[in-house]
Amino acid sequence: MRYYDEITSVTEPYLSQNWMLFAPDPLSDDRGILARVKCGNGRVTGFYDVTRPYVARTQHDRFFPSRVDRLVSGTITQLDTPDPVLERLRNQEVEKKKRPVPLLPAEKSSRNKAETFLARFSLSQLTDVCEGQPSAVQVRIYVHELPSWSQRKDSSARGNTRFEDLKWRNAGAAG
């Protein structure tokens, strides 16, 4: 035990080995995207669930699953999760000045790249709409927060779902 204490005194808190090392934020939501397109004649399609087919394929092939759905969920996380240091500084500024602080140029660029990726990915999945010639695409991000673990046996427990509609993007620029 003495040896373990010596190692722990050096490695903790930076290399502590507990469940946080492997799962700091256990799964608590379902994330995905819906997309719709504008056709050249002005018709707008309904929203199509772009991520669900990949999730179904992953669940079907347990030995060699596709990782494509991780591209989408990782990008949504990128949009949804600010840099912790910037977030803390921003919150301090908001408390001082009582007004929101605008995004930094690097944050705007990162968000724009993520939105462009989601639009391109959506277009790659909607090849049959508008006779293959969509003029614009709009992505809707959804995050369904699952009921808490304490409610997992309660069949009436429901989570909250939030949506964010991204701006329309020209299909030529997004594709």
PEUR-V111177 format. One record per residue. N is the residue number from 1. RES is the residue in three letters. PHI is phi as a letter, one per 20 degrees, with the letter a starting at -180 (999 if undefined). PSI is psi in degrees with one decimal (NA if undefined). OMEGA is omega in degrees with one decimal (none if undefined). Layout:
N_RES_PHI_PSI_OMEGA + N_RES_PHI_PSI_OMEGA
This chain:
1_MET_999_-34.8_-178.6 + 2_ARG_f_-39.8_179.2 + 3_TYR_f_-44.6_179.6 + 4_TYR_f_-42.6_179.4 + 5_ASP_f_-37.8_178.4 + 6_GLU_f_-43.7_178.7 + 7_ILE_f_-45.6_-178.5 + 8_THR_f_-38.1_-179.2 + 9_SER_f_-26.1_179.5 + 10_VAL_e_-42.7_-171.7 + 11_THR_e_-29.9_-177.0 + 12_GLU_e_146.7_5.1 + 13_PRO_e_-0.6_-171.7 + 14_TYR_f_-35.3_-178.2 + 15_LEU_c_35.8_-178.8 + 16_SER_f_140.6_-178.1 + 17_GLN_d_99.0_174.8 + 18_ASN_b_-175.0_-176.8 + 19_TRP_f_-25.0_-179.3 + 20_MET_f_-27.4_179.1 + 21_LEU_f_-35.4_-175.2 + 22_PHE_d_-29.7_-177.8 + 23_ALA_b_71.9_-178.2 + 24_PRO_f_-31.5_178.5 + 25_ASP_c_90.2_-178.4 + 26_PRO_g_152.9_-178.6 + 27_LEU_g_123.1_-179.5 + 28_SER_c_4.1_178.3 + 29_ASP_b_166.2_176.9 + 30_ASP_d_125.1_-176.3 + 31_ARG_d_145.9_177.5 + 32_GLY_a_-177.8_178.8 + 33_ILE_c_147.6_171.1 + 34_LEU_d_153.3_179.4 + 35_ALA_b_148.7_173.0 + 36_ARG_c_158.5_-177.9 + 37_VAL_c_156.2_170.4 + 38_LYS_d_133.2_176.9 + 39_CYS_e_165.3_180.0 + 40_GLY_g_-28.0_-179.7 + 41_ASN_e_5.8_178.4 + 42_GLY_n_-9.8_179.2 + 43_ARG_f_138.1_177.3 + 44_VAL_d_128.0_179.5 + 45_THR_f_169.2_171.6 + 46_GLY_f_172.9_178.1 + 47_PHE_f_138.0_178.2 + 48_TYR_d_133.4_179.0 + 49_ASP_f_105.0_-174.7 + 50_VAL_f_-31.5_-173.7 + 51_THR_e_-25.5_-174.1 + 52_ARG_g_-41.9_179.3 + 53_PRO_g_-36.8_179.7 + 54_TYR_f_-38.0_177.1 + 55_VAL_f_-43.9_179.1 + 56_ALA_f_-43.4_178.4 + 57_ARG_f_-39.0_178.6 + 58_THR_f_-42.5_179.8 + 59_GLN_f_-27.0_-179.6 + 60_HIS_f_-36.3_-176.1 + 61_ASP_d_86.6_-175.6 + 62_ARG_f_-26.2_-175.9 + 63_PHE_e_-41.5_-179.4 + 64_PHE_c_66.5_-176.0 + 65_PRO_f_150.7_174.1 + 66_SER_f_147.5_178.9 + 67_ARG_d_11.9_-176.5 + 68_VAL_f_-39.5_-178.9 + 69_ASP_f_-23.7_177.3 + 70_ARG_f_-28.3_176.1 + 71_LEU_g_-44.9_-178.5 + 72_VAL_f_-50.3_-176.9 + 73_SER_f_-35.5_176.9 + 74_GLY_f_-38.3_179.2 + 75_THR_f_-39.1_176.8 + 76_ILE_f_-40.9_177.4 + 77_THR_f_-40.5_177.5 + 78_GLN_g_-40.5_178.9 + 79_LEU_f_-34.3_-169.9 + 80_ASP_e_-18.5_-172.1 + 81_THR_d_107.1_179.6 + 82_PRO_f_162.7_174.3 + 83_ASP_f_128.3_-174.6 + 84_PRO_f_-36.9_-180.0 + 85_VAL_f_-47.3_178.8 + 86_LEU_f_-38.0_179.3 + 87_GLU_f_-42.6_179.0 + 88_ARG_f_-45.0_178.4 + 89_LEU_f_-41.5_179.1 + 90_ARG_f_-42.8_179.5 + 91_ASN_f_-37.3_177.1 + 92_GLN_f_-41.6_179.1 + 93_GLU_f_-39.5_179.0 + 94_VAL_f_-42.0_178.8 + 95_GLU_f_-39.0_-179.5 + 96_LYS_f_-49.8_-171.5 + 97_LYS_e_-9.9_178.3 + 98_LYS_l_30.9_175.0 + 99_ARG_b_153.8_-178.4 + 100_PRO_f_149.7_178.4 + 101_VAL_d_129.5_-178.8 + 102_PRO_f_159.6_177.3 + 103_LEU_f_146.8_175.4 + 104_LEU_f_158.3_179.6 + 105_PRO_g_-39.6_179.5 + 106_ALA_f_-36.8_178.2 + 107_GLU_f_-41.0_178.2 + 108_LYS_f_-42.7_180.0 + 109_SER_f_-43.9_179.5 + 110_SER_f_-43.0_179.1 + 111_ARG_f_-43.1_179.6 + 112_ASN_f_-42.6_178.6 + 113_LYS_f_-41.3_179.6 + 114_ALA_f_-43.5_179.1 + 115_GLU_f_-40.4_178.3 + 116_THR_f_-41.8_178.2 + 117_PHE_f_-46.0_-179.3 + 118_LEU_f_-37.9_177.8 + 119_ALA_f_-44.2_178.8 + 120_ARG_f_-44.8_179.3 + 121_PHE_f_-43.7_179.5 + 122_SER_f_-45.8_178.8 + 123_LEU_f_-35.3_179.8 + 124_SER_f_-20.6_-180.0 + 125_GLN_e_-12.3_-176.4 + 126_LEU_d_48.2_-174.6 + 127_THR_f_-21.1_-175.5 + 128_ASP_e_-9.9_-177.0 + 129_VAL_e_153.2_178.0 + 130_CYS_l_36.5_-177.6 + 131_GLU_l_32.8_178.4 + 132_GLY_m_10.3_-177.3 + 133_GLN_c_61.6_177.2 + 134_PRO_f_148.3_179.0 + 135_SER_e_-25.6_179.6 + 136_ALA_b_158.9_179.8 + 137_VAL_c_144.1_174.5 + 138_GLN_c_133.6_-179.3 + 139_VAL_d_136.3_173.4 + 140_ARG_d_120.8_177.5 + 141_ILE_e_135.4_173.9 + 142_TYR_c_142.6_174.5 + 143_VAL_c_113.7_178.1 + 144_HIS_d_109.9_179.1 + 145_GLU_f_121.7_-177.3 + 146_LEU_f_155.3_175.1 + 147_PRO_g_154.7_-178.0 + 148_SER_f_160.0_-179.0 + 149_TRP_f_-30.8_179.9 + 150_SER_f_-19.3_179.6 + 151_GLN_d_10.0_-171.9 + 152_ARG_f_-21.5_178.9 + 153_LYS_e_-0.8_179.4 + 154_ASP_e_107.3_-176.0 + 155_SER_f_-16.5_179.3 + 156_SER_e_-7.1_-178.5 + 157_ALA_f_133.2_178.8 + 158_ARG_c_148.7_175.6 + 159_GLY_e_179.6_177.5 + 160_ASN_d_145.4_176.3 + 161_THR_c_132.0_175.6 + 162_ARG_c_148.9_-177.8 + 163_PHE_c_151.3_170.5 + 164_GLU_c_119.3_176.6 + 165_ASP_e_121.6_176.2 + 166_LEU_e_162.8_-177.8 + 167_LYS_f_155.9_175.9 + 168_TRP_f_140.4_177.2 + 169_ARG_c_137.9_177.1 + 170_ASN_g_130.7_-176.8 + 171_ALA_f_-33.0_178.2 + 172_GLY_f_-39.0_-179.6 + 173_ALA_f_-34.9_-178.5 + 174_ALA_e_-31.6_-174.2 + 175_GLY_e_NA_none
